[in-house]
Amino acid sequence: MPVVSIEHLHVHYGPIHAVRGISLEIPQGEVYGFIGPNGAGKSTTIKVLATLLPNFTGTARINGIDVAANPRAIREQIGYMPDFFGVYEDLNVREYLHFFAAAYRIPRKQRKTVVGNVLELTDLTHKISDQVDSLSRGMKQRLALARVLLHDPQLLLLDEPASGLDPRARIEVRELLKALTEMGKTILISSHILHELAHLCTRVGIIEAGQMVAQGSLEDIYRQLQLMRIVHVRLVGADEAVLEKIREIEGVENVEQQVDRIAIRLRDNPAAVETLHESLCSLGVRIHMFQPEAMDMETAFMKLTEGKTA
């Protein structure tokens, strides 16, 4: 059974059709990334799963439980982190977490231990007596993650968790999310920071104007787009005859001779890079460098979307 199952989800805000028939499944332990421009429907879909938007059509289930029919049971299994923190001017970090521990109905005798554990996990133990309102944006994001982890939810719903953070704080949040996946958490995360999702997510869904444009692993999306993979190669003693043989290798679209290397444009498929390497070895040439370019999430996003909103 998938942790998240959405089928033909539709959401209206008055005359605005915000989500238009989205369907997706997220198995246990997966990090699923939502990518799309502002107004695409990412936050709306997450709010449906967080039981904050009861008026929708279609079905949304978490661990087989219907979101609309049993929101109280859903809230016990999720940790929802919105894209804004809120204002808690009169609380320090300890008071803030104890307040939410009580809201999650964690027994009083266990609260100190639970709060200490989430502070240690998010590296905030040294901030326990600081006023919440005095924390930096990055510290507030880590505190928000600590809050949603208090009741040990299986599913984390994170709406733009790295929004507004400086590069160092984004790296810290990303490393924390990696640690949570190693703990077996299932994560649905939305973000505009595309290259960070590429490093973090097992699958992504690209959404525009309330519709799912494409979803799958980054490699799946590249194959759907029929994008080219560029492999940089440096060969010992390669002459024009060798380059001509490389051009004849199946899947090779173009071979460009550069100053100190050869750039090979390759039609991408699951085994394209490995097949190219084997083919070069079979030519009897000595390979000094073989470096495939990394997949570029921005390229896929820009090609699939046109900046529309719902």
N, C-alpha and C positions, 0 to 999 in steps of 0.2 A: 504494500500500500504506500503510495507517495505521501510525503508529509504535507505538501500543498497540491491541491487539484482545483483548477479553475476551468469551467466550461462555458463558453459563449456568454461572457460577462458583458453586460451593458449597464452604464450609469448615465443618468441625465441630471444636469443642474438646470432646472427649468427648460428653456428651449435648447440649451447646449447639450449636445450628445458627446459626453467627455470620454467614455470608453465604449468601443464599438466591437463587441464580439470577441474579446480576448480569451484565448484558451492556453493553458500551460500546466505542466506537472513538474514538481520538484521532488526528487527522491531524497531520502535521509542522507545527511552528511554533505550535500551539495551546496556550493555557493553560486547562486543564480543572480546575475547582474542585469538590471533594467537600465537601458540606455535610451535617451530620447530628449528632444528639446523641451523647454518649458511649455507646459500646457498640453503635453503629449498624452497624459493619462497615467503616468507612473505613480505619482503620489495618490491619486484616486484609487488605483488598484490596490495599493498597499493599505490604504485606509479601510477598504472593504474587508481585507483579511484581518485588520485590527479591530473589527466590529464597530467602527466609527461611522460607517455609512450603511444604514440598514435598508435604504431604498435602492435596490438594484434588481436586475433580472439576470437569469442564468444561475449557475451554481458555483459556490465557493466552499471548499471543504479543507479542513486541517486535520490530519490523521483520521480521516473518514468522518469527522464531525461536521455537520452543516453549520456554516458561520451564521446564517440568518436564523436558524431554528434554535441554536444553543450558544449564544454569545458568551455566557458566563463560563462555560466549559472551555471555550476557545481562549479566553483571557488568561486562564491558568496555564496554558501551554505556549504562549507567545511572549516575546519581549519586543515592544514597539518603541522605536526611537525616532521621533519626528525630526524635521529639518530645522526646528527652532528649539531652544532650550527652555525658555520661560524665565521668570524672575523670582528669585527666592532671596530677597535682600536680608531677611532677618534670621537665616539659618546658616549654620556652618556645615561642613561636609558630613560630620558624624550625625548631626540632627537630621539632615536631609535624607540620608540613607536609612536611618532608624524610622523616620516617618513613612517612607515607602515600604520598608519591611513590615511595618504594622499594617499598611494598606494591603499588602499581599498576604496578610494573616499568618505570617511566620511567627511561631510561638515565642513569647518574650524571652524565655531562657536561651533560645538559639540565636537571637538577633545579633548579639555582640560577635559571636563566632562567624556568622554569615557575613556581616558587614566587614569584618576583618579580612575574610577570604576574598571578597570582591575588590576590596581596596588593594590587597596584595597583587591580585591578578591584573588590575589596571594600573599598577604602580602609582597609587595615590595615597599610600599609607602616611607619607610625610605631610600630606595636606589635610589630615583628618580634622584639625581644629580651625582651618581657614574658613572665612566666610565664602559662601558659594558665589556671591556677586563679585568677589575680588579675584576670582580665578580667570586665567586667560581663556581664550576661545578653545584652544586645544585641550586644556585641563577640563573645561566644562563638557566637551565631547566625551572624554574618558570617564567623567563622572556619570554622564548620561548612560554610557554603556554599563558602568557598575550598577546603576539603578535597575536596568532591565535584566541583569543577571542575578538579582537577589533571589528570585524564586526558581532559579535553575531551569529556564524554559528550553524546550527542544528547538523551537523556531525563533529566529531573530529577524525582525522586520526593520531594516535600517534605511531611512529616507535621507539621502545626501549626508552621510555621516562625516565626510571630509570637506563639506562646504565651508568656505571662508578660512580654512586653515593654512598656515604657512607650510613650506615644504617639509620641514622637520616634523611638525605635528602630523602631517598627512602620513609620513613614513611610520610614525609611532602608532597611529590608528590602524594602518594596514598590517603592521606586525601583530598588533593585538587581535585583529580579525583572523589572521593566520593561526594564532594560538587557539582561538575559539573553534576553528574548523578541526584542528587536531584533537580537540576535546569531543568531537562528534556532533557539534551544533550544525543545524541546517540554517542557512542565511539567505535571505532575499534582500538585495542591496541595490539602491538606485544611485546613480552618480553621473555627473557630466565629465568627470576626470577619466577619460576613456582608457588611456594607457594603463592606469592603475587597476581598472577592472580587468583588463587583459591579463595582468599578472596574478590577480586574485581569484577570478571566477572560473569555475569549471564549465559553465555555459552562460551565454548572454541572450537577452531578448531585446531586439531593437524595435522600439514602439514610436509611432508617429500618428498624429491626429486620431488618437484613441484606438489604433489598430496595430497589430503585431506585424511588422514588416518582415522580420526574419528572426529565427532563434536557433540555437545550437552552440556547439563549440566554435571558437574563432576559426578553426580550420574548416568546419562545416560551412560557415558563412562565406569564407573565401571561395570555397568550391561552388556555392550557389551563385556567386558573382562572377565566376570564371576569371578571377584575378590572377595575375602572373606573380610567380615567386622569382626573385633575383638571387642568384648564387654567385659569389665572388670566388674566383679560382685563380691560383698562381701555379703554372706548370713549368717544369724545367725543360728547356729546349723545345718549346712548342713553336711550330712553324705554320704557315698558311695551310698546308696539307692536313695538319692535325686539327686546325680550326674548322676546316671543311667537314672533317669526319664528325666533329662535335655537333655541327649544325644538322647533321643527318640523324642524330640520336632522337628517338621517339620522345615527344613532349617538349623538345627544345624549340622555342619560338624565334629566338634571336641570340646571336653571339656578338658581343662588342669588345674589340681589342682596346684596352685602356693602357695608361702609362706603365703600370707595374702589375697589371692583373687582367683577367678576362671576366666580363660580366655576362652571365648566361641567364636569359629570361626564359622561365620554365612554366609551362601550364601546370597549375598546382593540382595535386591529388595526394591521397594519403601516403603513397610510397614514392612520390616524384623525386625528392631529394636523394633518398637512398638509391633509387634506380640510376640517377645521374652519376652518382659516385661509382657505382659498380661498372657503368658503361665507360667512364673515363679510365678506370683501372684496366678494363679489357682492351683499351687502345694501346696499352703498354707505356703510357706516359707516367712520369714521376710527378706526384702532386705535392707541391710545397705548401699550399694553403687551399682550404675548402671551407667557405664561410657563407651559409645561407643568411639572407637578411631576415630580421625578425618580422613577424606578422605585425601589421600596422592597423590598430583598431580605428584610428581616425579615418583611414582610407575607406574602410568598410562602412563606417557611419555616414560619411559624406556622400558616398555613392548610393546608399540605400534610402536616405532621407532628403527631403527638400525644404526642411524648416517649417513645415505646416504645423498648425495646432488644431485641436478639435473645435 
